[in-house]
């Protein structure tokens, strides 16, 4: 592993961390911790194996540690701090905010899998290996996560959305 | 229609285009006659696209300097300039050392139940311990050592007493490295010593000395790399030695040879 190889992975680590945590500063802290731990665990990385999967695995473990340490702080939702990327129209923007809020309401382990599938386009087997869980668990969390997200977006559950009043009805 | 029943796994895999072509066609047929399921699949696909679009902009953001810094090996980063969190991480490394120590103690307590190879495998290997100790202590500006070279007699007497065997820091002045001093550290099963040297440019080098080697397996020089830290190590009787520095392999080999020669003559 060298610096150049690592630099290439940083934007993707940041995107995933941002999607997982919402808060940009906390997300970058997590990326920083991941890079640090990667260096300290260098001996455990097998040359020729997938660096990206290894890094995502480290990030996952760090996050699990964080959640274990404090069951409160990592789940706070501060709408002001969520940096919502914007697209062309206002409707889109509102929908995006809605999606982001809905995403926050998913249990961590479901959100994680949804994001690895959607953002990283990892294969199910890769996700199972990276998170060190059985393939069946990946599939059931993916299935439940997608369904829950659909229900939240449809307004069937999660009426306590902070941005529920911003929902766009077509 | 296929003989194989359609499973939830198939539905998800259809959304993610992860099915074989033949199975994909079977799913497409199934969805044509099951509009509710078709709608669900369409929604999941839209979700996936929306998530991508939502976070795509992060990829185009400039990577903050502090993260760029961390793409380099820790020893290459100047500790004084690192943010608080980063310095805190040194404490975590130190905590890691403690865990290694406890692991070592556990290994020792359990060693009656395991073969030597088994219990050795549970311990942190010599070059790794040495490299971590190097990374933890060598960037320290104010207190890199516990006892400074000015009290070399005291240093030698103290470390020899604690390790239970005479240990002397080799003299590397001829190679441009002066002794700064030394410290006592926890190893896998007991105390180990670290001697620190520096050259005129401030480049630091540490010699890690353990007396924990219980198995007679003398080695020649071995080389390991931990991040930006290069390590030469060898085992001689009960002693294990590891020389660590962020300098290139050739230069470190030269110093390691000198250290080895002096220790042989003792």
Interface residues (C-beta under 8 A of the other chain):
Chain A: X3 X6 X7 X10 X11 X12 X14 X15 X18 X19 X28 X29 X31 X32 X33 X35 X36 X39 X40 X42 X43 X85 X87 X95 X96 X99 X100 X103 X114 X115 X117 X118 X119 X123 X124 X139 X142 X143 X146 X147 X149 X150 X153
Chain B: X8 X9 X11 X12 X13 X15 X16 X18 X40 X43 X44 X47 X48 X50 X51 X52 X53 X54 X55 X56 X57 X58 X59 X60 X61 X63 X64 X66 X67 X68 X70 X71 X72 X73 X74 X85 X86 X89 X93 X96 X128 X132 X226 X227
